[in-house]
Amino acid sequence: CVVVSTHTMSLAGVISTALSAFLGFFMTFAGVSKTTMLTPMSGEMQKGFREGTFGELWGVPSIPFLYFAGIGELVAGLGLCGYVVGLSPQIFAQWCALVPIGITLGATTTHVLRNDPAFAVKFAATITALLVVNNFAMASYFASRTKAA
């Protein structure tokens, strides 16, 4: 992602642009890791789904669940990167900031319920918190632009 000029942005715009660049890259990488074997993390990201434990835990078929989460992350990540470079429409960017919160909240819960290592829980919880902050910053920035127009 390439960050657009921030010289005319409010603080909320700067925060949402910076977080969208980071989270957009992260969510795109996570989505590619879940839907392909192209990254060094693909095996790890797919393991719980392919073993069937994630699907069993949530009461859904594991492989469709894997692709649902992976495609959701991929679309959200690309949408956030698109926002950063000015390609994503406002409403699409807002949805791309909102939807992954459910995915990462589910990942955090899954790590807790499986008694996974603390670093996995903390990482997923941190990404969830950053997505929430980004969503509010983006909404605030869009609202301030609408009022100014």
Secondary structure, 3 states (H helix, E strand, C coil): CCCCCCCCCCHHHHHHHHHHHHHHHHHHHHHHHHHCCCCCCHHHHHHHHHCCHHHHHHCCCHHHHHHHHHHHHHHHHHHHHHHHCCCCCHHHHHHHHHHHHHHHHHHHHHHHHCCCCHHHHHHHHHHHHHHHHHHHHHHHHHHHHHHHC
